[in-house]
Amino acid sequence: MCGIVGYVGTDRSVEVLLGGLRRLEYRGYDSAGIAVIGGDGELRIRKHAGKLQILVDDVERQAMPNGGTGIGHTRWATHGSPTDANAHPHLGDNGKLALIHNGIIENFAELKAELLTAHPDTVFTSETDSEVAAHLVGYAFQETGDVTQALRAVVAKLHGAFTLLVMHQDQPGVVVGARRNSPLVIGLGEGENFLASDVAAFVEHTRRALAIGQDQIVTITSRTVSVIDFDGGSVEPEEFEVTWDVSAAEKGGWSSFMAKEISEEPEAVANTLLGRSTGGEVRLPELAGDDDRLKDINRIVILGCGTASYSGLLGKYAIEKWARIPVEVELSHEFRYRDPVLDARTLVISISQSGETMDTLMAVQHAKKAGVHTISVCNTQGATIARESDAVIYTYAGPEIAVASTKAFVAQVAALYLFGLHLARVRGTLDAGESAALLDELKSVPAKLATVLEQHDRIRQLAHWMADTRAVLFLGRHVGFPVALEGALKLKELAYIHAEGFAAGELKHGPIALIEPGQPVFVIVPSPRGKDSLHPKVVSNIQEIKARGARVLVIAEAGDAAVLPYADEVFTIPLASTMFEPMLAVAPLQIFAMELAAAKGLDVDRPRNLAKSVTVE
Ligand code: F6R
């Protein structure tokens, strides 16, 4: 979850590292630090607990000698509280070596004990697992005189997940990285090279990138990049071009990244659909050659965490309806520990915006070991989950910087619906006319979504009135249920308000006891049109809660008069058939959560205790 950046080039490490950390701060913001080998050949570090700005202010106040070699880190605390001492970089070899780390070294206690037996004078200044690695690499450097060899010797002893970057004062002009189950990419510049957890850290300098595989070590200088595996064998990394530029990762006049990202939802869906259909049929070139396999599967398991799992629920409704195949949705972290029944006819679809969520990565690896074909739905090019899956359907939502996911959700739903239509075609479960009509309707979502976003000011007003609210409930039925879950999650994580999402049919089985006069309840109401519409049932649920004094806040189709007598507020969505309603209904709830958090003076882009990509289990 921490953000890592490394640089070798001209004498501007301090600016490059601080700029890179600013773009990686979404990964963790408990502390930040940099290490630079100055023009005088001396290694110096600066690090501080708290947000990156504290470090930036310190570096500005007491200028730090610049140099051409450096590493930087922004932390999401695991071992040890967020203090100056626990901030990275950590030092080894009597202060001549600096190391930064993302992940968890599971056997650090044993390694520390061994280290203290071999070198009883070693002084530890932090409570972190990472400092153990710094000392280990430091002692290995004393034997080998080479950072790459020293790091290679140490990674062989580490258990767990890690990305490590190391530099040593006696080998200036070199930064070495190693990764296992934690992200690291290389940026290729002109006379300078970069290492980072995410391309966002260097995209303003270069869009040429190299992906590093699992259990590999990379050594960069200003002019060279070499990659080996943990056994020392040489590796040819795969080059890719970053398809977005730095302006996509800037706020561009919006009050927050989240406000900007919600405004980009129509585009996120449109870009995800772009070029993926022809003549009324979905075409997913990424699944070319898979038709026989897709005809043969008899079950799908969708994996994801948090928001991604809710888009997975919508994927389940669509895939089951259109392709007539059983689909289960499971939280990635529950999946592999319960010894799931898997066989060659199961298909696993993992969903991850970051493509680095450790729980989902582990679940995918578990499925692959069981011989299961895996497809990922991912928003980050070259991410680990995408690379480790047999195929990937990218969402093209663009970089999502705000910690809580918004535009990625609707893009994931679009990608899953494309997959559902593709599968239905391959399996012959929808006729061409039905399929073309659904595809057309999917393509109409971006324009409809843009009209939903026009209600932003009214939603902001409601959120401001409700800034003192202590609990909010969300009800939805069928495809409205995942929307209710997502609305509640957004409100919890952004505004720190207790919120629960319920299937509306479950109300009478318990949750209705929570309703008391004034209790705000959002209800996602399905369209009244269509012979099987659940509209009457949801309107009955509204009547039941209204009768008990609830404050009813409704998301309903424009023109739905049946809800008006009971609703205290109505936000409308344009006419859409059932499966597409959630892609429209979720935006008002995202805006509500964001605006309520803003009304409480909270940082909507960086909610407390969270990190954008959860790269620890
Ligand atoms: C909620 C949120 C999280 C993520 C979850 C999965 O707003 O952002 O629930 O959806 O941590 O992250 P990815 O999609 O990166 O695997």
Boltz pocket constraint, residues with backbone or C-beta under 6 A from the ligand:
constraints:
  - pocket:
      binder: B
      contacts: [[A, 305], [A, 306], [A, 307], [A, 308], [A, 309], [A, 351], [A, 352], [A, 353], [A, 354], [A, 355], [A, 356], [A, 357], [A, 360], [A, 403], [A, 404], [A, 405], [A, 406], [A, 489], [A, 490], [A, 493], [A, 611], [A, 612], [A, 613], [A, 614]]
      max_distance: 6.0
